[in-house]
Amino acid sequence: MSDDSIEHFNVLVVGAGISGIGVAYHLSHRLAGKRFAVLESGETFGGTWTVNRYPGVRSDSDMYTFGYSFKPWVKDELATAEQIRAYLREVIDENNLGPYIRYQQRVTAASWSSDTRQWTVEVTRQDSGERLRYSADFVWMCQGYYRQDEGYTPPWPGMERFDGQIVHPLTWPEDLDYEGKKVVVIGSGATAATLIPAMAANGAGHVTMLQRSPTYYIVTPKTNEIAEALRSVDTPPEWTHEIVRRLVFKRSQEMAAQRERHPEAMRQWFIDQARQALPPGYDVDTHFTPAYPVWQQRVCRLPEGDLFAAISEGKASVVTDTIDAFTERGIRLGSGETLEADIIVTATGFQLSVMGDIPFSVDGKPVDWASTVTYHGILFTGVPNLAYIFGYFRASWTLRVDLITDLVCRLLEHMSERDATMVTPVLRDGEASMPLRPWMDPDDFNPGYLLRSIDRVPRQGDRLPWRGADLGYLDEREILPSADFEDGTLSFK
């Protein structure tokens, strides 16, 4: 392919999910002079909300902070995947973003040249196999954090012996028939907590949640009473959206403060919610009393306590035990008992995808992400003109999309003002010897997908601006808008 045939962009965005669509909106509104495109490997937009098709799939975040800051959320408090896709379609259509998105284009490699001050991006079309090449001044990674074509299922002994079906939620068969069947769901995270009541309410004979250890849950209403009240008096949607967002932030602050000041009381509050929602005498100590501190793993939302309701009605049950092996009829537990099943669902997590599993190189040298240090969790030392969006673990992903997009747009404007074509984070004198930590501190937040790949992810320092991955929205909404691009941590050329 000749250089003349390579299509060039000022900004190339990878991924058309929540992050990529938000970036496209801001680029089209704030940097109208920049030529950009969004490359999406799938047939349509939506990312997580298109890939996941298991029963009941919905948001686990409150929608008034999940919705973009520029488009009020006007539907229910907890939204289904279908409602979220419809919301994203509205964003695309209302802002004429469709022409910028190129579907079925999977990025297979990206290489930076300091001589040309450009990225060369290799792409394979998923529909035809055609290979394409683009060049870009700046690459913006919005591809998410997990592999969308395969989930994580531990290699338990005897899986091949099981006579029924083994299904992972990420690759849910459209024709899966679970009517009247005995279903075992392995796992107790957000996916399991969504699947179990949905399957129980839609024909499954019985659904058992098999967990190795308990998880924290919080019972929430399906609708927001304040939002409903404001709508009932014809409050403009923008006002309702902003008022409710502020209330959510205030409650988040209060809960964070309680967690810091009274961790045991906070822990007991979550456990008491389960105790109050379950039948008298239910063994909450065994099944709903986690051994870890609140928020060390994600707290799962239960709209109207639906999981507890399914258990109380006898449609679902919980078994807390280990897996010894699969058998023809089900699962033999560590206790020696056998849990019979027709269908086993392995809601056991994701495979972490570091930068989309795309091989990156800078001036011919492969990038080892684990040897880089993050700048605010967005840019990386030694890697020029590249930004990455990674959302929050303990708050809505979209909140960080808005903050990061603002910072990167300001950075691109700043580069234009100072006539710079290259920007790279650099450690200042004295910072090269600062202690480095994992992307997330395992003592603070330790989901399995992160622990399994902790040696592959970028590092963070012990001070700003080399932190970011483990800071929350309430901190970053002050830190990121005030980031000083001329403090010596960014090298412009």
N, C-alpha and C positions, 0 to 999 in steps of 0.2 A: 504494500500500500504506500503510495507516494505521499509526501508531506502535504501536497496540494489538496489531497482528497480527505484529509482529516478535518472534521468539523470542530470549530473552536468555540469555547464558552468562557465567559469571565468567571462564572461560578457553576460547578457541576454538583448537584445534590444527589445523594444515593439513598433511595427509599422514599416511598409515597404513602407512609403511614401517618400517624398523628404528628410525628416530628417533621417529616418532609413536607407535608401539606402546610403546616404552620410556617416553615421556612419559606416556602413558595409565596405565601401571602405577604410576608414582610419584605421579601426581595422585590416583589412586583410593586409594592406600595412605597417602599423607602429608597430603593436603589433601581429606579425605573430605567436608568441608563445602562445597567448591567445586563448582559445577555446570559441567561441561565437556562438549565434544563434539569428535570428530575428524572432519574433513571430508576425504574421499578421492575424487579424481576418477575413479579406476578402478572396475572392477566388484568388485574384491576387494583384500585387503591385500597387502603385500609389496614394493611399490615396485620397486626394481631387480630383485629376485628373482622378480618376476612379469612385468615388461616384457621382460626379456631371455630369449629362447627359443632362442638359437643352440646348436649342438651342443657338448656338454661344459661348458656354463656352470656355474661353480663359484666358491667364494670364493677370493680371492687372499691372504687373511689367515689366520693360524693361528686355529683355532676356539676356543681356550681364552681368547683375549683378544677374539675376535669375539662370543662369547656374552655375554649380559648378566651383570652382577655378581650379580644376584638369582636367576639360573637356570643351574645348571651345564650345560655342554655335555658330553654323554655319548656322542657318536658319533665318527665318524672325524675325523682331524686336518684334512683339507681336505674341505669339504662341498660337495655339489652344490646347485644352486638348489632342487631338490625337497626336499632335507633341510632347508635353511634355511627354506623355507616351512612345512614340517611343524613345525619348532621354533617359529616365530612363531605358528602355529595353537595350539600347546600353551600358549604364553604368554597368548594371548587367551582360550582356553577355561578354563584353570586359574584365571584372575583375573577371569573374567566381564567382559571388556572389550568383548565384542561389542555390547552395547546402546549403547555410547558412539560407535561408528563409523558414520558415515553415508556410504554409497558413492554413486558416480556424481554427486558434488556438486563441481563445479569452481568455485573462487573466481575471480571476474572483476574485482573491485575491492575496495579497503578504504580507508576514510576515517576519520580521527580527529577528534573534536571536543573541544576543551579546555573547552567550556561544559558538555557532558554528561559529560565524562571517560569516553568510550566510543568504541569502534570500531564502525562500521557496515560489515558485510561483505556484498557482493553475490555471489550464487551462482547458477549455472545447472546444472540437472539434466541429466546427459549422456544419460539414457534418454528423457526426455520433453520437454526444452527448457524446462521450467518454471523461472521465475526466483524465487529466494527471497532473503530478506534476514534477516540475523542481527545482533544487537548483542552486544558483548563488552567486558568490562572489560580483558581482556588477550588478545593474539594471540600464538601461538607457532608460528613457521614451521618445519616439519619436512619440507619438500617435496623435499629433495635439492638438487643443484647443476647438473643437466643436463636438457635438454628430452627428455622420454621419448617424444615422438612423432616425432622426427627426429634422426638423427645428423649428423655433419659429414662431407661428402664434397667434396673440392676439385673445382672445375670444370675438369677436364682437357680439353684439346682432343680432339674426335672421339668423345666418349663415345656420342653418338647413332649412331655408325657401327657399334658393336660388335654382332655378331649374336647373342651369347649373353646371359646374364642378369647384371645388376649388382645386388649385394645389400649392404645395410648390416646389420651384426649386430643393431642395435637394432630393425630392422623385418624380422626374419628370416621368410620365408614358411614356413608349416607344411608345405607340400607340395613344398618344394624337393628335387628329385631330383639328387643328385650322384654316384650310383652309376656308377663307371667313368669319371667325367668328369675333365678337366684343370681344376684349380682354382687360381687365383692369389689369394692373400690379400695385400692391400696394407696394410702396417703391421707392426710388430714389438712392440707393447705387450702388456699382459696379455690382451686379447681375442684377438689373433692367436695368442699363445702357448697359449691354451686351445683355440681353434678347430682349429688345424692338426693336432695329434696326434689330436683327436677325429674329424675328417673322414678322416684317413689310416687310422685304425683301423676305420672304419665304411664302407668301400666306395669311397671316392674313388679314381680312377685314379692321380692324383698331385697333390700339393698343393705349390705354390711360395709361399714367403714372399718378397714383394718389399718390400724396405726401402730407404729413402733413406740411413739410417745405423743402426749397431748399437745394441742395447739390452743392459742388464745383466740376467742371469738368475741365480737361485740354485736349486740342486737341493735338494729337501726330501723327506723320507719322507711316505708317505700316512698313516701312523699315527704316534702319539707313543709311543715305547717306554716311557717312564716312566709315562705314563697307563695303558698296557696292563698294566704290571707292578702298578701300584696297584690296578687293577680285578681282577686275578687273585687278589688276597688280600682281596677284598671290602672295600676301602677305601670309605667313604661317598662318594658322588658329589661332595658339597660339598667334602670334603677334597681329592679328586683335582683338582677344578677349581681350587681355590685354590693348591695346590702347583705345578701345571703353569703357571698364570698367573704366579706369582712367578718361576719359572725362565725363562719367556719374557721377562719384564721384565729379569731379570738379564742374559740374553744380549743383549737390545736395548741395555742400558747398555754392555756390553762392546764391541759392534759400533760404537756411536756414538763411544766413546772411541778405538777403533782408527781410525775414519774421521778424527777430528780430529788424532790424533797421527801416524798413518802413512797418509796418504791414498793414496800410490802403492802401498804394500804391500796395502792393502785392494782397490784397483782390480785389482792383479795377481792377487789371490786369486779374484776373480770370473771373470776371464779364464781362469785355470788350471782352474776347474771345467769350463768349456766344452771346453777342450783335452783334459782327461782323459776326457770323456764322448763325444767325437767320434772318428771313425776317425783313425789315424795319418796325418799329412800334410794333414789338412783345413785349409783356409785360415781359421784362426781370426782372424788379423790383419785380414782384410778384413770378415768377417761377424759376428764376436763381440767386437770390441775397440772399445768406444764412445770417442768423443773428449771426452766431458764427464765431470766428476767423479761418483763414486758418489753416488747419491741426489739428484742434481739433477733427475732424473726418477725415477718409481717403479721400483723393482727388482721384476721379475716372478718369481714362484715357479713352478718346474717340478716337480710331484710325480713323484718317481722319475725325474726327467730325461726326461719323456715326449717333449718336443720334440726333444731330442738323439737319443733312441732312434728316432723316426720318420725323422730325417735319416740316421742310421746304417744303418737298414734299407732305405733307398732309396725310402721311401714319400713323403718330403718333401724339399725342397731350399730353399736360400736364394740369392736374387739381391740383391746390393747395388748399386743403380743409381738413376737418376732416370727419371721418366716424360716422354717427349717427346710422345706422343699415343696415344690409343686407335685401333685399326684394326678392320676387320671380324673379324679372327682373334684379336685379343688386344691386347697393349700393345707399342708401339714404344718402346724404351728410349733413354736419352741416349747410350748407347754405339753405337746404331744397330741393335742386335739386336732381334728380335721375340720376345716371350714369348707363346706361344700359350695360349689358354684357352677353355673352354666356359662357365665361371662365374668372375666376378671379384667378390671380397668386399672391400669398402672398410672395413677395420678401422682407420679413420683418425680416430677420436675422436668427441667430443661437441660439442654446442652448449651453451655455458654458459647457465644459466637463473638470472638474478639475482632472488632472491625470487620464484621461480615465474613470472617475467615478468608479475606482477600489478601494475597501477598502484596505487600507494599515494599518499595525500595526507594532510597534516596541516593542519587548519583551512583547508581549501580550496586549499592550495598543494601541487602535486605533489612527491613526494619524489624527489630526485636522489641515488641511493645513493652515487655517486662523490664527493659533497660531504660525506658523513658520515664520522665517525671511529668506529671500533669500540671498544667497551668489552669487553675480554677476548674479542673475536671473537664476542660474543653479543648485546649491545645496541648501539644506535647513537645518536650525538648528534642532537638535534633530532627524534627519533622516540619518542614516549612509549609505554610499556606494550607493547613488542614485543620478543620474543626470537627468536633464530635458532639452529638447530643446524647446524653445519658440522663434519664429523668430521676425522680426521687423514689426511694424505697418506701418512705413513710408518708408520702403525700402524693397528690396527683401528678402523673408524669408531665402533663401539659403545663403545669406551673413553671417547670424548669425549661421547657421548650420556649416559652415566652421570654424568660430571663436571658437564656443563652442567645436566642435569636437577636434580641436587642443588643447584647454585647458584641456579637460578631458583625452585625450590620454597622455598628459604630466603629468597629475596628477596620472594616473595609472602607468606610468613609474617611477614616483617619489616614489610611494608607494612600488614598487618592490625594488627600490634602498635602501630604508630605512627599508625594511623587515616589512612593515606595512600591516595588513590585514583589517584595519578599519579606515575610515576617516569620520569625522563629523564636520560641521561648528559650531563654538562656539562664542558667544559674549564675547569680552574681557572686562576687568575692565573698567567701565565707559560707555560701549556700551549698557548694559542692560537697561539703563534709557534714551537712545536716542529716539527722537520722531520717531514713526513708521507711515508709510503712506500706502495707498492701493498699490496694485501691479502696477497700473497706476493711476496717479493723474487725477481725473475726470475733473479738470479744464483745463488740458492739452490735454487729449484724452478721449473721453467718448462715444464709441459705445454702443448701447443698450445691446448687449450680455454681456458686461463687467459690466455695471451698474446694470443689473438684478442679477448678482451673485457676486458682489463686496465683500460680507461678507463671501464668501467661499474660496477666493483665498489667497495665501501667502502674507505676508507683506514685505515691504522694509524699510530700514533705511534712514537716511539723509546724509550718507557718504559712501565712498567705504570701503570695498568691499560689503557692504550691499545694494547697488543699482544695477541696471542693467536692470530691466524690462522697464524702460522709457528712457534709454540712447540710442543713435543712433549709427549707424555703424561708423561714422567718429570719435566718441569718443572711442568706444570699440575696434576698430582695433589697438589702441594704448594701451588701458587698459588691455585687456584680455591676449595678448601675454606676457605681463610683470608681470602678477599676481605672487606674491611671496607666495609660499605654506608654507613658514616657518615664516610668520609674526605673528603667534599666533592665526589666525582666523580659522585655521583648526587643529583639534585634531586627531593625528595619534596614533593608538595602534597596 
